[in-house]
Amino acid sequence: MELLWFCLASYGITQIIVYGSIFNKIRPSKERLAGFCELFHCPMCMGFWVGLFLFGINPNTELFRFEYTLSNALICGAVASAASYILNMVFSDDGIQIGVNNGH
């Protein structure tokens, strides 16, 4: 259950940062800092950093607890990145995306 809460929290925070209109005025353009700021427009990239952030604050929540190790930090970043990307591909403002590309 802890992993589910972690994935949902990372997805939610990532969606707000990448797509939330509240951040439109402060979200840097993709081209700034030699393209480095593209991470603010990519749910997979931002998901990784959100995962590291959530790992860092995990002693302050009762939803999930992870032991502080470098390997757990990297795994949390990877899991958050994957969850954010997958959920972003499945759900959109138009609902659940059910599409099959048959090459047609």
C-alpha positions as CSV (number, residue, x, y, z in Angstrom):
1,M,0.0,0.0,0.0
2,E,2.9,2.4,0.7
3,L,4.2,2.0,-2.9
4,L,0.7,2.8,-4.2
5,W,0.6,6.0,-2.2
6,F,4.1,6.9,-3.3
7,C,3.2,6.4,-7.0
8,L,0.0,8.4,-6.7
9,A,1.7,11.2,-4.8
10,S,4.5,11.4,-7.3
11,Y,2.0,11.4,-10.2
12,G,-0.1,14.1,-8.7
13,I,2.8,16.4,-7.9
14,T,4.4,15.8,-11.3
15,Q,1.2,16.7,-13.1
16,I,0.8,19.9,-11.1
17,I,4.4,21.0,-11.9
18,V,4.4,20.0,-15.6
19,Y,0.8,20.9,-16.6
20,G,-0.7,23.0,-13.8
21,S,-1.8,26.4,-14.9
22,I,-0.8,27.8,-11.5
23,F,2.9,27.4,-12.6
24,N,2.5,28.8,-16.2
25,K,4.1,32.1,-15.2
26,I,7.1,30.6,-13.4
27,R,7.6,27.4,-15.5
28,P,10.8,28.1,-17.6
29,S,10.7,27.6,-21.4
30,K,12.1,24.4,-22.8
31,E,15.0,26.3,-24.4
32,R,16.4,27.9,-21.3
33,L,19.7,26.8,-19.8
34,A,20.7,25.0,-23.1
35,G,17.5,22.8,-23.0
36,F,17.9,21.7,-19.3
37,C,14.6,23.4,-18.5
38,E,12.8,20.8,-20.7
39,L,12.5,18.7,-17.6
40,F,9.8,21.1,-16.4
41,H,7.8,20.0,-19.5
42,C,8.5,16.2,-19.3
43,P,6.5,14.0,-16.8
44,M,9.1,11.3,-17.0
45,C,12.0,13.7,-16.2
46,M,10.2,15.7,-13.5
47,G,8.8,12.4,-12.1
48,F,12.3,11.3,-11.2
49,W,13.0,14.5,-9.3
50,V,9.7,14.4,-7.6
51,G,10.5,10.8,-6.5
52,L,13.8,12.0,-5.0
53,F,11.9,14.8,-3.2
54,L,9.3,12.5,-1.8
55,F,12.1,10.1,-0.7
56,G,13.8,13.0,1.1
57,I,10.7,14.0,3.0
58,N,9.5,10.4,3.8
59,P,10.2,10.7,7.5
60,N,7.6,13.5,7.6
61,T,4.7,11.4,6.3
62,E,2.9,8.3,7.4
63,L,1.9,7.3,3.9
64,F,5.2,5.7,3.1
65,R,8.5,5.0,4.8
66,F,11.8,4.1,3.0
67,E,15.2,3.5,4.6
68,Y,17.7,6.3,3.7
69,T,20.1,4.6,1.3
70,L,21.5,5.8,-2.0
71,S,20.0,2.8,-3.8
72,N,16.5,3.5,-2.3
73,A,16.8,7.1,-3.4
74,L,17.6,6.1,-7.0
75,I,14.9,3.4,-7.0
76,C,12.3,5.9,-5.7
77,G,13.3,8.3,-8.4
78,A,12.9,5.6,-11.1
79,V,9.6,4.3,-9.7
80,A,8.2,7.8,-9.6
81,S,9.4,8.5,-13.1
82,A,7.8,5.3,-14.5
83,A,4.5,5.9,-12.6
84,S,4.3,9.5,-13.7
85,Y,5.0,8.6,-17.3
86,I,2.6,5.6,-17.5
87,L,-0.2,7.4,-15.7
88,N,0.3,10.4,-17.9
89,M,0.0,8.2,-21.0
90,V,-3.1,6.5,-19.8
91,F,-5.0,9.5,-18.4
92,S,-5.5,12.9,-20.0
93,D,-8.0,15.8,-19.8
94,D,-10.2,13.8,-22.2
95,G,-10.3,10.7,-20.0
96,I,-8.7,7.3,-20.3
97,Q,-6.7,6.9,-23.5
98,I,-7.5,3.6,-25.2
99,G,-5.8,3.7,-28.5
100,V,-4.3,0.9,-30.7
101,N,-1.9,1.7,-33.4
102,N,-2.2,-1.0,-36.0
103,G,0.1,0.8,-38.4
104,H,-2.9,2.2,-40.4
